[in-house]
């Protein structure tokens, strides 16, 4: 029996099938170069997540390999990411002490949960859910998160322990209270490391500044015994690959982690999908968002089992893959393998690595993300978006990061729902010059006294159905007081969706109109809306002859049913061409109100 495995189940088979020697050189260079960046970065981001540095290497080994094998992008570099690490830590701060056995176990549980969420979204092809977090929320959160990250490194850079919190005001107060404890040697090492990284970037983006800083500061720490001057070092780093084990947690703990896990999963997905999409478009590659989510899900599940913490797609390392011209995801497999070799043979060499160097690596990665001016730009473009970004940014000063992100998302969604609760309903009339239907109230043009023509400009659903009902009845009341209203013509052209509440409310509206001796009519019912109306038997509430396919057809047929004597003797307008058929030859209509 022949067994076949589809590319969807194992997407790595697609690029392995056509792999050749020409691609190996590019992938090897890209993979090893990214590894030179990833090794020091992963250890630095482990500290950010409240984990011992070695766990950053664990999270960069198998998760990096699995993500590349089961994802769709040849450039996306998966592993520890600053924002995801900090978000993960913010979820656990009230549950355990950073770097403790309980913290490490909970971080593994969180990684498993994040992986399960991402994998489920990918398998069910629900990748669109990442769009629920708006750009305005991301803008505010990124600036605030970067500021939190920068402040969180102050302790390692200044040489004293600070409070572990993502609440900005708490950290700032604690730093000022302990400022007299500054260790000049630690500050010097941190400045040196940061300067090396900054100069390396100025020389060329491909220069591994973080790795150079690690080598230089570790050498200084070793030869000059900086530990005896109070410079904190990494210390003993276990040698060898991580062994698989499922982190233990009771059901109540898991239940309390779900909210944070969903936020971490969602934010990480936005990062990964945005990076993969952008680089794929630049390179002209095909990509699959849902397949990417499957890869990210498997990476996090692996991280949870192999002593890691939640991981995601890194923009800087992915951009490096792109810049180096990686030909296939094998580049990331090489990166992960290089980390594995580091764990086997090089890990003990990090003993003398100053923690201030790791903090300088983190600081150099996030300092350019602090951009509160972007919030002002958003406000100038759209006040609501600017306010959402501002609230998200400001809330980080007083809330845990994951809570602030959730709040921003809820406000953004709430503002959208609020706007849809009061949809724009346009009263239409025909422009006598262009012979097109226009907004009668805005253009100050006459309307037919016997036809009230209204067009809802968005879907009608449970949140706005009652508003539509009240609005139409109010307009009917105004028109009845002014003239001889006979018909309400509802133009459904812009209503591409209607739910059960919206449909039933329209039928209630039609019944009320009939009680008032006004006949409801409908035109341009969308093909997605018509079956819903049929299911509630809407023809029992409206004359079937008053359901029209187009505006023109509706006017022709309704005009036949008007009171033509009223048109000829009392109406001052000639809204439709048909009006002249019942007017006297010398009639001169009022054309502007």
Buried (B, 14 or more C-beta within 10 A) or exposed (E): EEEEEEEEEEBBEBBEEEEEEEBBEBBBBBBBBBBBBBBBBBBBBBBBBBBBBBBBBBBBBBBBBBBBBBBBBBBBBBBBBBBBBBBBBBBBBEBBEBBEEBBBBBBBBBBBBBBBBBBBBBEEEEBEEBEEBBBBBBBBBBBBBBBBBBBBBBBBBBBBEBBBBBBBEBBBEBBEEBEEEEBEBBBBBBEBBBBBBBEBEEEEEBBBBBBBBBBBBBEBBBEEEBBEBEBBBBEEBBEEBBEEEEBEBEEEBBEBBEEBBBBBBBBBBBBBBBBBBBBBEEBEEEBBBBBBBBBBBBBBBBBBBBBBBBBBBBBBBBBBBBEBBBBBBBBBBBBBBBBBEBBEEBBEBBBBBBBBBBBBBBBBBBBEBBEBEBBEEBBEEEEBBBBBBBBBBBBBBEBBBBBBBBBBBEBBBEBBEEEBBEBEBBBBBBBBEEEEBBBBBEEEBBBBBBBBBBBBEBBBBEBBBBBBBEBBBEBBEEBBEEBBBBBBBBBBBBBEEBBEBBBBBBBBBBEBBBEEEBBBBBBBBBEEBBEBBEEBEBEEBBEEEBBBEEBBEBBBBBBEBBBBEBBBEEBEBBBBEBBEEBBEEEEEBEEEE
